[in-house]
């Protein structure tokens, strides 16, 4: 337990900052249920997949390569299900959708866990800044491609971040998907995490009765998301981790709680942190922005599809 964690009490849910993914699923039987988890090969994704499988669920693990996905899933079950899904490459995401659909399984939950953070230099692919492409557009293609496989009480969990409170001043820069007007690593990351939440807000309006979508902030955790940061920052992070940061089991708790706990079955379009509903930023509560983001993302995805087909 971190020094900060020792000072934080549990909230109304009975869980809080210090709760782990195992603790929030204690006593639950997920036998017969199927979950899709992106970024399954390390960090929060690996812990999420492990705990879901521990409770009896079938987990379809997605990672950038099939070998990584299968290797991770093999740690949870003797019959691993692994699918290649490079979220920065739309054709790879579409292939992943096809492969998951071919399994013919009803999906009880999709946990959009994977992502990249604060790339030090601007990178653009398919005309879209890389964090926006990977964190938002890739997951948009994946979730919308699988949504008709979702169970009648299925759930979608988008991994957002407290960084969503610090995007560009206008929130989503709809006129600058490639970040040509100036790139700032953390603002671009914040924009992509705002997009993750706004996607959940709009998605929940488009789902069927009984189906829900929410977003979560896992907390501050030293995972391989830090791989793009300067060495000195990584050194500092490792030094302060015991004092202020969550462990990976604690970091995975909120997304697992929102994905499977009975208490969250009917909550929709909300933002969670420490297994509690919290009030997100002003931009994150902008339903018009959420609707516009959906429409413009769908338009860009359609253009990319046409481009690949040509």
Secondary structure, DSSP 4 states (H G I P E B T S, - for coil): --TTGGGPPP-TTS--TT--HHHHTTT---TT-EEEEESTTSHHHHHHHHHHHHTT-EEEEEESSHHHHHHHHTTT-SS-EEEE--TT-HHHHHHHHHHHHHTTPPEEEEEE-------SS--EETTEEHHIIIIIIHHHHHHHHHGGGEEEEEEEEEE--GGGGSSBTTBS-TT-TT-TT---HHHHHHHHHHHHHHHHHHHHHHSPTT-EEEEEE---B-SGGGGGS-HHHHHHHHHHHHHHPBPHHHHTHHHHHHHH-GGGTT--S-EEETTEEE---TGGG-HHHHHHHHHHHHHHHHHHHHHHH-
